[in-house]
């Protein structure tokens, strides 16, 4: 932990020093909520978000806050350790071409609904809920990457093996669920004359309220859908590898972890609702994934179960600058040259791509140094080739 702010009703415990004033202001709003438990925790990748900082962890008593989870419910990482120990540039390019054929990117979906076996169990669906109404569309979205900071990356590990990593979420399904319940929370909060100012965008639902129970059920479906989404993409990516390498290719290890969700957990001896918005669970011995940018290392980590962070760690490097700011200020030629020098097959082509350039992100080395009390590094992963949404 790097610093503690003690000026508010509850402390703000921080694992970083480089954070915008607006993000601190958002954290102070959280620290003054009437139902907050113990303190606010800001991970070392934290930066300003919508209502709550990205990289924030918040525990509450008896309420859930949709905006403290965010619109990409269940967004997270998965990674596969392969049997390969080397891969040529030619093979990388062949595989990247196949991945683009098998995996819709950005706003694109599959033309046809995917097999229901690739979807979460129908038993998890809330009757007459948002998920049920979006199921047909969701079956075309499962196994698709999405846009923004979502990516597919082929990497070389410090363990000598080639790894495959995916960052993606719940697509339009999570967005629909998040917006629906946040609107309900805002409407109810206005009706109740709540002390939480509407301008803070932290409308809440008491957990015993029907709408809160519905949100938790639909949110959990979205978490499972995001996992299913990553699994299907990984199946198709492994197909591309098998076509290139045949029997030389095998999956040796699979890791999955979400970083946008709320869940009942026990901390400091009490059952509370922990909201992780761009933060990863890091219980004792739990294996997680912390990605860097497309020009820097990513990490397979093992959690230390630090209670002060609500047993959490960062979900990545964290943004150093906003998307539009990056497009305005970063130099395209310099960013491309730096990636080319490292021999990375990257996704920076035009000025519009600079929002995902390495220069738009915090230094992953500092981020990892700042959370040595939260996780141990198991494997370092260097990028070889990257596909962005």
N, C-alpha and C positions, 0 to 999 in steps of 0.2 A: 504494500500500500504506500502511495506517495504522499497523500495529504488528506486532511479531514476538514470540511467546512462545518463549523459548529454554531453558525449565526441563526439557523432556522429552528423550527420546532423539533425536528429530528436531524441527526447528522447526515452529511453527504460524504461517503468514503470513496476515495478516488485512487485509481491505479495509474494515473497519468497527470501530467502538468500542462500539456499542450492541448487546450480545449477552448472553443469559442465562448465568448461571453453569453451568447444566446443559449448555448447548451447549458451553461451554468444556471442561467435564469430558469430554464425548463426544469433543471434538477431541483432548484429551490422551490418551484411550484409543487413538485412531488413531495419534497421534505415537509411541506406544510399541510398536506392532505390530512383530514381528520382520522382516516382509517389506516394510515401507513403503519407498518410494523418495523420497529427497531431503527432502520436507517435506509438511505438510498445508496446503491453501489454503482459506480461508474467504472466500466472496464477500460483497459488501456487503449482501445480503439475508438473510444466514445467520441461522438460528434453530434451536432444538432439534428433533430428529427422533427416529426410532426407530433406536437404535444409532449412527447417524451424523448430524451436523447437516444439515438441509436447507440448500442453498447451499454444500455442501462438495465439494471436489475432492480425490481421493486416487489416487495412483499406486502400484501394487504390482509386485513382481517375482515372477512365477511363480505367483500365486494370484489367484482372483477371490472377492469377498465379495458374496453375494446381497443382504444388507441395505444394502450401500453403493450399491446401485442403487435398491432399494425395491420396493414392491408395484405401483406404477403404471408398469410398464416402458414406456419409449417415450413417456411423457407429454411433451407439448411444445406448440408454437405453430405456427399457420399464419396467413398474412395475405395478402389480395388487395387490390391497388390497382385501383380501378375508374376508368372513364372519366367518372364523375359528378363534378361540381364543386359541386353543391348538392343538398339534399334537404329536403323540407318535413316538418313534424311529422306531417301526415296520411299522407304516404308512409311515413314511419318506422313508424307504428303499423300500417299495412296490411302492411308487410313483416314486422314482428315477429309478427303474427298468422299469416301464412303459414309462417314459420320454425317456429313451434310445431306447426303441422299436419304439416310434413314431417320434423321432427327430434325423436325421442323424447328426453325429458329425465330426469334423475335416474336412478332404478332401471328406468325403462321401456325396452323394446326394441321392435324392429319385430315385428309379428305374424307375418310370413313371412320366411324366409331371403332375404337379398339375393343378387343375381346374383354368381356366383363371380368374375366379372371385376373386382369391387370388392375382392376379397381378394388378399393377397400370393400369389406363386407357390407352388404346392404342392411345388416342388422344395426349398423352404426348410424343409419340415416334417420333424421328427425322427420316424422310424418308431417307433410304439408309445409316443410321448412324450405329454406333457400336452396340447400343442397339438392333436395328432391326435384325442385323446379329446374335446376341447372345440370342434371345428370347427363342428358343426351349431349349437351355441349361439352361437358367435362370428359366424356368418353373419347372425344376428338382431341382434347387437350392433353390427356395423359401421355407421357412419353415425349413431351416437347419442352424446349429449353426456356423460352421466354426471352425478355430483353434486359436492359439495364446492366447490372453488374453480374448477371448470371453467365456462367461459362462452363466449357468442357476443356479440360487440360490434361495433356500427357506429360508425365514427369519422370525424372530419374531420382531414385531415393538413395540416401546415404547407406542404406542396407544393401545396395547393389542391384536392386530390382526396379523395373519400370512400373509405374503406378498410373492409374486413371482416376481423375477427380472430376466431380460434377457439383456445381452450385446452382440450385434452382428451387422453386417454390410451388405454390398451389395454383398458379396461373390465375385466370379470371374468377375461378370458384372462390378462392380465399378473399379476393377483392370484394366480391358481391356480399359474402357473409360479413366481412368486417364493416363495410359501409352500412349495411342493413341494421346491425345491432348498435353501431355507434349513433345512428340517427335516432333509434329508439331510446338509447341512454340519454341523449341530449334532450329529447322531448320530455322524458320522465323527470330529469333533473330540473328542467324549467318548471314543471308542474309542482315539484316538491320544494321549490325555492331553496335549492341546495346552496351551501356556503362555498362550493367550488365554482369559481368564475367560469362562465361559458367560454371566454376568450382563451382559456388555458387548454382547451381541447382535451380535457381529461374526464369526460362524462363517464359515470360509473353505473353499475347495476348491482344492487344487493344480491348476494348469492342465493338467498332463499326465494328471490323473486322468480317467477316463471320465465321471464325473458332472459335472466342470467343463466338459468339451467339450460334453456334452449341454446344460448350462445355457446356455453361450454360444450354441449353435445356437438353442435355444428363446427365449432372451432376444432375439436378433436378429430372430426371427420376430415377436415381440411389438412390437419397435420398428417393423418394417414394417407390422404390423397397425394400430398407433396412427396411423401416417402415412396408411394407407388409410382409417381411420376419419375423420380430419380431411378428407381429400380428398372423400369421399362427402358429408359434411355440407356442405362448401363448394359442391359441385355443386348440392345441394338449396337452399342459401341463394341461390346465383346464379339459380336457377330462380325464386325468390320475387322477386328484383330484376327479372328479365326480364319477369315478369308485370306488374310495376308500371311499368317504364320502356320496355319494348320495345327498339328498336334503339339507344336512347340509352345502354344499359348494355353495357359490355364489360370484360373482364379485361385489365389492362395489365401487371400484375406479380404473380407468386406467390412467396411465401417460406415455407419450412417449416424448423423446427429442433426437435430433441428435447432434453430436459434431464434424463432419467433413464435412464442406460445405462452400460455398460462397453465399452471398445474398446481394441484394440492400437494404440498410438501411439508415435512416437519423440520423446523429450524428453531434453535434455541429452546427446544422443548415444547413448541406450540405448532399446531396445524394452521398453515397460512397458504394464501394463493400467491405463488411466485410468478411474476410476469418477467419474461426475458424478451427484450426487444433488441435483436442483434447481439445476443449473448448466448454462450454455450454452457450447458451443464458440465461440471467438472467434479463429480463426486470422487471419493477415494478409489483409485484404480480404474476409473471410467475412461475409455479410449475416445478421443475426440479429434476434430480436424480444425486447424486454424490456417486459412489460406492467406497468402500475400497478394500482391498484384501480379499481373501477367509478366512482369519482368523480375520478380523476386521470389524467394523461397516460400514454400508452404510447409506446414508441419502436422505430423501425426503426434498427438500428445496424450499424456495420462494425467488425469485429475488428481489433485491433492486433497480435495474436500475442505477447502478453506471456508469456514462458516461466515467470515466477515464479508465474503463476496456472495453469500448464499450459495456456496459451492458452485461457482460459475467462473468463466473466463471469457476472453474476447472471442468474437466470431470471425475476426479477420484483422487486416491491417488498419482499417478505418480510413475514412476520407479525410484528406488534408484540405481539400477545397471542393466547393460545389461543382456540379456538372457544367453549368454555363461559365463559371469562373475559369474552370480548366480549359474549356474550349477557347476562351478569350485570351488567356495568359500563357499557356504552355506552347512551346515551339515544336511544331510538327516534325521538322527535320531532325531535331535533337532527340526527341523521344524515339523516333524510328531508328536512328543511328545507334542509340544505346541498346535497343533490343536486338538489332542486327549484329552488333559486336558480340553479344552473348550467344549468338547462333540460335535464337528462339524464333520459331515460326509463329508469328504474332498476328494480332487482329487490328493493328493501327494502320489505316490506309488514308483517311481524310481528317480534316480538322474536326469534323463532327465526332470522330472516334476518341478525341483527346480526353473526354470525360472518364474514360477507362484506361488512360495511360498510366504508367507507374508513377509519374510525377504528380498525379492527382491524389495519391495515397500517402499515408504516413509511413515512416520507416519501420518495416516489419521487425528489424533487429531490436529497435528500441521498444516496440510493443512487446516482444517476447521477453526482453530483459525486465520490463516493468511487471511482468506477471510470473516471475520465478517462484513466488509463493503460492501460485494458483495451479500451475501445471509443470510437469516434467516433459521435455522433448523426447520422443521415442524415435522418430525418423524425420530427417530433413529432406524436402522434396524440391528439386530444381526444375523449373519449367522447360520443356522441350518444344511443345506446340500447343497453341491456344485457339479455341473457337469461342467467340463472344456472341451473345444474343443480339 
